[in-house]
Amino acid sequence: MLKKRSLLLLFLLSINFTAFSQNIRSGDGEAYSLKEVLKIGLENSYDIKKSRLDENAAAYQRKEIVGTGLPQLKAYGNYNNFLNVSPMGIPGGVLNPETNPNDIDVIQFGVPQSLQAGFQLNQLIFSQSYLVGLKAAKTSEEFYLLLTQMNKEDILYDLAMNYYNIIGLELQRENLDANMDRLLNLEKILKAQFENDLAKKVDYNRVKVNLTTLEASKDDLEIGISQSKNYLKLLMGVPMNTPLELQQQDFDFDLAGILPAHLYGNLQNRVDLQVLNKQQDLYGLDIKNIQAGYYPSLIGFADVNYNTFANEFNFLSQSKPWYRGALIGLKLEIPIFDGFQRKNRVAQAKVRSMQLEQDIMKANQAAEMEHQNGVKKLTSSVNSAKAQEENLRLAEEVYGQTELLYKEGLSPLTDLLEAETALREARTAYNNQIINVKTAQVDLYKSRGEISKMAD
């Protein structure tokens, strides 16, 4: 029996693990595209999950406020044990005609033991504060929805920037590998030439030094790639032991086509600005809620109760009589004077609203600055990439010609090594500039509030 249970548990765990593996595509040998990284990051983000919980809390808060306007029914019970029944004085002669009217008769009204049970119903009929509270609750829900969207955009931005950072590092590694292959081939040739006294040892050592330098650079790149991938896994919300390979990017595109037809867009699509405006709406409702305290409120109520009395605690007796009481009524509250408390609370709320207004103006200016910087960065990056593309073409041409001259014995080794270094630097500069173009696109999307389009 125990064995069967163990097998069942292992089976269930294998199902869960398989489902999780399919979700993150771990171990399937496939590489992640940018859209897949963004999708997984949004699905697993801890911040987004937390924001959605805030949305749920806001929805429950709205329902709580709605509930205050519904009938409120409660049951209650009272038990009183008067150790000394309170006395009461009445004019003499009221109960006993023989008593002098100028005297005071002291009697006890009530009995030592009493028990009461009943139901009370209250219904809010009018409250200005309640009406404002309903609007504030709905606005609060909208506010948290915007916060979730803002968190999504921040996560998309971080994911995209780190994705391209890794792609840039991997391009540098590919460039180093290509240069190391060329140097390894050259090293083999020089080694054979040196062993046959056809090349100098210093030339052979020079190539070995360059190879060692490239190997050290590659080791540093491997560390940087590994660390960047781990950070990307953290942003994606996947386990650290998940294999993470990124799809090879095709950067053979028309740079002129990168620039959109309309670089400048409508900044009102930015969610961060919408969040501030929605917060201003909440401040306005807060002021109205405080001012609602000046309005009267009306509550209807009803009460039904049963009472019994005794000199001793014998309420469990079936012969005990119970007396019914019932009432209905209205309760009207009209605020008259509160020592200027509400006036000062309104003033404080208005100050907070004016402070937020300054934040909104500053945020609009910052958004405009960020957008203009994004436009300039993209334009400049595209122009620089064009220049680096031409520079790379020239470096490849120079290296090819120098290599041919070296093989023909018409050019020294130092020229070939310098050409190789220049080609490597030109390739690195071009790759870096292409990555700058892609990240500039991400910055421009973010500055226009359109970064969510990258995940579509």
DALIN-V890251 format. One record per backbone hydrogen bond with DSSP energy under -1.0 kcal/mol. CO is the residue of the C=O (numbers start at 1). NH is the residue of the N-H. E is the energy in kcal/mol with one decimal. If there is no record, write none. Layout:
co=[CO | CO]
nh=[NH | NH]
e=[E | E]
This chain:
co=[1 | 2 | 3 | 4 | 5 | 6 | 7 | 8 | 9 | 10 | 11 | 12 | 13 | 14 | 15 | 16 | 17 | 18 | 19 | 20 | 21 | 21 | 32 | 33 | 34 | 35 | 36 | 37 | 38 | 39 | 40 | 41 | 45 | 46 | 47 | 48 | 49 | 50 | 51 | 52 | 53 | 54 | 55 | 56 | 57 | 58 | 59 | 60 | 61 | 62 | 63 | 66 | 67 | 72 | 74 | 76 | 78 | 80 | 88 | 90 | 91 | 96 | 100 | 103 | 105 | 107 | 112 | 113 | 114 | 115 | 116 | 117 | 118 | 119 | 120 | 121 | 122 | 123 | 126 | 127 | 128 | 129 | 130 | 131 | 132 | 133 | 134 | 135 | 136 | 137 | 138 | 139 | 140 | 141 | 142 | 143 | 144 | 145 | 146 | 147 | 148 | 149 | 150 | 151 | 152 | 153 | 154 | 155 | 156 | 157 | 158 | 159 | 160 | 161 | 162 | 163 | 164 | 165 | 166 | 167 | 168 | 169 | 170 | 171 | 172 | 173 | 174 | 175 | 176 | 177 | 178 | 179 | 180 | 181 | 182 | 183 | 184 | 185 | 186 | 187 | 188 | 189 | 190 | 191 | 192 | 193 | 194 | 200 | 201 | 202 | 203 | 204 | 205 | 206 | 207 | 208 | 209 | 210 | 211 | 212 | 213 | 214 | 215 | 216 | 217 | 218 | 219 | 220 | 221 | 222 | 223 | 224 | 225 | 226 | 227 | 228 | 229 | 230 | 231 | 232 | 233 | 233 | 239 | 245 | 249 | 251 | 255 | 266 | 267 | 270 | 271 | 272 | 273 | 274 | 275 | 276 | 277 | 278 | 279 | 280 | 281 | 282 | 283 | 284 | 285 | 286 | 287 | 288 | 290 | 291 | 292 | 297 | 298 | 298 | 299 | 300 | 301 | 302 | 303 | 304 | 305 | 306 | 307 | 308 | 310 | 312 | 314 | 317 | 323 | 325 | 327 | 329 | 331 | 333 | 340 | 341 | 342 | 343 | 344 | 345 | 346 | 347 | 348 | 349 | 350 | 351 | 352 | 353 | 354 | 355 | 356 | 357 | 358 | 359 | 360 | 361 | 362 | 363 | 364 | 365 | 366 | 367 | 368 | 369 | 370 | 371 | 372 | 373 | 374 | 375 | 376 | 377 | 378 | 379 | 380 | 381 | 382 | 383 | 384 | 385 | 386 | 387 | 388 | 389 | 390 | 391 | 392 | 393 | 394 | 395 | 396 | 397 | 398 | 399 | 400 | 401 | 402 | 403 | 404 | 405 | 406 | 412 | 413 | 414 | 415 | 416 | 417 | 418 | 419 | 420 | 421 | 422 | 423 | 424 | 425 | 426 | 427 | 428 | 429 | 430 | 431 | 432 | 433 | 434 | 435 | 436 | 437 | 438 | 439 | 440 | 441 | 442 | 443 | 444 | 445 | 446 | 450 | 451 | 452]
nh=[5 | 6 | 7 | 8 | 9 | 10 | 11 | 12 | 13 | 14 | 15 | 16 | 17 | 18 | 19 | 20 | 21 | 22 | 23 | 24 | 25 | 26 | 247 | 37 | 38 | 39 | 40 | 41 | 42 | 43 | 44 | 45 | 49 | 50 | 51 | 52 | 53 | 54 | 55 | 56 | 57 | 58 | 59 | 60 | 61 | 62 | 63 | 64 | 65 | 66 | 67 | 69 | 70 | 122 | 120 | 118 | 116 | 114 | 107 | 105 | 94 | 99 | 103 | 92 | 90 | 88 | 82 | 310 | 80 | 308 | 78 | 306 | 76 | 304 | 74 | 302 | 72 | 300 | 298 | 131 | 132 | 133 | 134 | 135 | 136 | 137 | 138 | 139 | 140 | 141 | 142 | 143 | 144 | 145 | 146 | 147 | 148 | 149 | 150 | 151 | 152 | 153 | 154 | 155 | 156 | 157 | 158 | 159 | 160 | 161 | 162 | 163 | 164 | 165 | 166 | 167 | 168 | 169 | 170 | 171 | 172 | 173 | 174 | 175 | 176 | 177 | 178 | 179 | 180 | 181 | 182 | 183 | 184 | 185 | 186 | 187 | 188 | 189 | 190 | 191 | 192 | 193 | 194 | 195 | 196 | 198 | 197 | 204 | 205 | 206 | 207 | 208 | 209 | 210 | 211 | 212 | 213 | 214 | 215 | 216 | 217 | 218 | 219 | 220 | 221 | 222 | 223 | 224 | 225 | 226 | 227 | 228 | 229 | 230 | 231 | 232 | 233 | 234 | 235 | 236 | 237 | 238 | 242 | 32 | 251 | 253 | 258 | 269 | 270 | 274 | 275 | 276 | 277 | 278 | 279 | 280 | 281 | 282 | 283 | 284 | 285 | 286 | 287 | 288 | 289 | 290 | 291 | 292 | 293 | 294 | 295 | 333 | 125 | 126 | 331 | 123 | 329 | 121 | 327 | 119 | 325 | 117 | 323 | 115 | 113 | 314 | 317 | 320 | 307 | 305 | 303 | 301 | 299 | 297 | 344 | 345 | 346 | 347 | 348 | 349 | 350 | 351 | 352 | 353 | 354 | 355 | 356 | 357 | 358 | 359 | 360 | 361 | 362 | 363 | 364 | 365 | 366 | 367 | 368 | 369 | 370 | 371 | 372 | 373 | 374 | 375 | 376 | 377 | 378 | 379 | 380 | 381 | 382 | 383 | 384 | 385 | 386 | 387 | 388 | 389 | 390 | 391 | 392 | 393 | 394 | 395 | 396 | 397 | 398 | 399 | 400 | 401 | 402 | 403 | 404 | 405 | 406 | 407 | 408 | 410 | 409 | 416 | 417 | 418 | 419 | 420 | 421 | 422 | 423 | 424 | 425 | 426 | 427 | 428 | 429 | 430 | 431 | 432 | 433 | 434 | 435 | 436 | 437 | 438 | 439 | 440 | 441 | 442 | 443 | 444 | 445 | 446 | 447 | 448 | 450 | 449 | 453 | 454 | 455]
e=[-2.1 | -2.2 | -2.4 | -2.3 | -2.5 | -2.4 | -2.2 | -2.4 | -2.5 | -2.3 | -1.9 | -2.3 | -2.8 | -2.4 | -2.4 | -2.4 | -2.7 | -2.5 | -1.7 | -1.8 | -1.5 | -1.2 | -2.8 | -2.1 | -2.5 | -2.5 | -2.6 | -2.4 | -2.2 | -2.1 | -2.2 | -1.1 | -1.8 | -2.2 | -2.3 | -2.4 | -1.5 | -1.7 | -1.9 | -2.3 | -2.5 | -2.3 | -2.2 | -2.5 | -2.2 | -2.1 | -2.1 | -2.2 | -2.2 | -2.6 | -2.1 | -1.5 | -1.2 | -2.5 | -3.0 | -2.3 | -2.9 | -2.0 | -2.7 | -2.8 | -1.3 | -1.8 | -2.1 | -2.9 | -2.7 | -3.0 | -2.9 | -2.4 | -2.5 | -2.2 | -3.0 | -3.2 | -2.4 | -2.4 | -2.3 | -2.3 | -3.1 | -2.8 | -2.2 | -1.6 | -2.2 | -2.3 | -1.8 | -1.4 | -2.5 | -2.4 | -1.9 | -2.4 | -2.4 | -1.8 | -1.9 | -2.2 | -2.2 | -1.8 | -2.0 | -2.0 | -2.0 | -2.0 | -2.6 | -2.4 | -2.2 | -2.2 | -2.3 | -2.4 | -2.8 | -2.3 | -2.4 | -2.8 | -2.6 | -2.6 | -2.3 | -2.4 | -2.4 | -1.7 | -2.2 | -2.2 | -2.4 | -2.0 | -2.6 | -2.1 | -1.9 | -2.0 | -2.4 | -2.3 | -2.5 | -2.7 | -2.4 | -2.2 | -2.8 | -2.3 | -1.8 | -2.4 | -2.7 | -2.2 | -2.1 | -2.8 | -2.2 | -1.9 | -2.8 | -2.7 | -2.1 | -2.5 | -3.3 | -2.4 | -1.1 | -4.3 | -1.6 | -1.6 | -2.8 | -2.0 | -1.7 | -1.7 | -2.5 | -2.0 | -2.3 | -2.5 | -2.3 | -2.3 | -2.5 | -2.2 | -2.1 | -2.5 | -2.2 | -2.0 | -2.1 | -2.6 | -1.9 | -2.3 | -2.9 | -2.5 | -2.6 | -2.4 | -2.5 | -2.1 | -2.0 | -2.2 | -2.5 | -1.9 | -2.2 | -2.2 | -1.3 | -2.0 | -1.7 | -3.3 | -1.0 | -1.7 | -1.4 | -1.3 | -1.9 | -1.5 | -2.6 | -1.6 | -2.1 | -2.5 | -2.2 | -1.9 | -1.8 | -1.9 | -2.0 | -2.2 | -2.1 | -2.1 | -2.0 | -2.0 | -2.4 | -2.0 | -2.4 | -1.6 | -1.4 | -2.0 | -1.6 | -2.5 | -2.6 | -1.9 | -3.5 | -2.9 | -2.5 | -3.0 | -2.5 | -2.8 | -3.3 | -2.1 | -3.3 | -2.4 | -2.3 | -1.8 | -1.4 | -1.6 | -2.6 | -3.3 | -3.0 | -2.6 | -2.4 | -2.1 | -1.8 | -2.2 | -2.8 | -1.9 | -2.2 | -2.3 | -2.4 | -1.9 | -2.2 | -2.0 | -2.4 | -2.4 | -2.2 | -1.9 | -1.6 | -1.8 | -2.5 | -2.2 | -2.5 | -2.6 | -2.4 | -1.9 | -2.6 | -2.5 | -2.2 | -2.5 | -2.8 | -2.4 | -2.6 | -2.7 | -2.2 | -2.4 | -2.5 | -2.8 | -2.4 | -2.5 | -2.8 | -2.7 | -2.4 | -2.1 | -2.7 | -2.5 | -2.1 | -1.9 | -2.7 | -2.3 | -1.9 | -2.3 | -2.7 | -1.9 | -2.1 | -2.4 | -2.5 | -1.9 | -2.8 | -2.5 | -2.3 | -2.3 | -2.9 | -2.7 | -1.9 | -2.4 | -2.5 | -2.2 | -1.5 | -3.1 | -1.3 | -1.3 | -2.8 | -2.4 | -2.2 | -2.4 | -2.4 | -2.5 | -2.4 | -2.4 | -2.6 | -2.4 | -2.7 | -2.5 | -2.7 | -2.3 | -2.8 | -2.7 | -2.0 | -2.3 | -2.3 | -2.1 | -1.9 | -2.0 | -2.8 | -2.2 | -1.8 | -1.8 | -2.5 | -2.3 | -2.6 | -2.5 | -2.5 | -1.3 | -3.1 | -1.3 | -1.7 | -1.6 | -1.3]
